[in-house]
C-alpha cells in the first residue's frame, strides 16, 4: 500500500473509520499502519508515527 498524496491518506484514514466500530478501534487500526490522529483547537489531523509530523487535516 503506497499513499502518496494527502488525498490518498485522508481517503484511507476515513475508510478505516468506516470499518471500525468505535473511535478507539479506529485509532488502534491506524497505529498498525503507522498513523495517528491528533486533535487540536483547529480540528483533527493525521500524523506519521515514524516521522512524527502532520500529514493532512481531516476537517
Secondary structure, DSSP 8 states (H G I E B T S, - for coil): ----SHHHHHHHHHHHHHH-SSHHHHHHHHHHTTEEEEEETTEEEEEETTT--EEEE--
